[in-house]
Amino acid sequence: MELRKIKEGIFYISETTNIGVLQTKKGFVLIDAPID
């Protein structure tokens, strides 16, 4: 699990599923982000 701090919030990436989760002040946003 990779953790990135970006201006929108905290961005988590799972290396196994390539699904990102963006945690903002409003809540969670699931992002299907394939990484090449």
C-alpha positions as CSV (number, residue, x, y, z in Angstrom):
1,M,0.0,0.0,0.0
2,E,1.5,3.3,-1.1
3,L,0.6,6.5,0.6
4,R,0.8,9.9,-1.1
5,K,-0.1,13.3,0.3
6,I,-1.6,15.5,-2.4
7,K,-3.5,18.8,-2.1
8,E,-6.9,17.1,-2.4
9,G,-6.2,14.8,0.5
10,I,-4.4,11.5,1.1
11,F,-4.1,9.1,-1.7
12,Y,-3.7,5.4,-1.1
13,I,-2.7,2.9,-3.8
14,S,-2.8,-0.8,-3.5
15,E,-0.1,-2.4,-5.6
16,T,-2.0,-5.7,-5.9
17,T,-5.3,-4.4,-7.2
18,N,-4.1,-1.0,-8.7
19,I,-7.1,0.6,-7.0
20,G,-6.6,4.0,-5.5
21,V,-8.5,5.6,-2.7
22,L,-8.6,9.3,-2.3
23,Q,-9.4,10.5,1.2
24,T,-10.6,14.1,1.3
25,K,-12.4,16.2,3.9
26,K,-15.7,15.3,2.3
27,G,-15.1,11.5,2.4
28,F,-13.6,8.7,0.3
29,V,-13.3,8.5,-3.5
30,L,-12.5,5.2,-5.2
31,I,-10.2,5.5,-8.2
32,D,-9.5,2.6,-10.5
33,A,-6.0,3.6,-11.5
34,P,-3.9,1.2,-13.4
35,I,-0.2,1.9,-13.1
36,D,2.2,1.3,-16.0
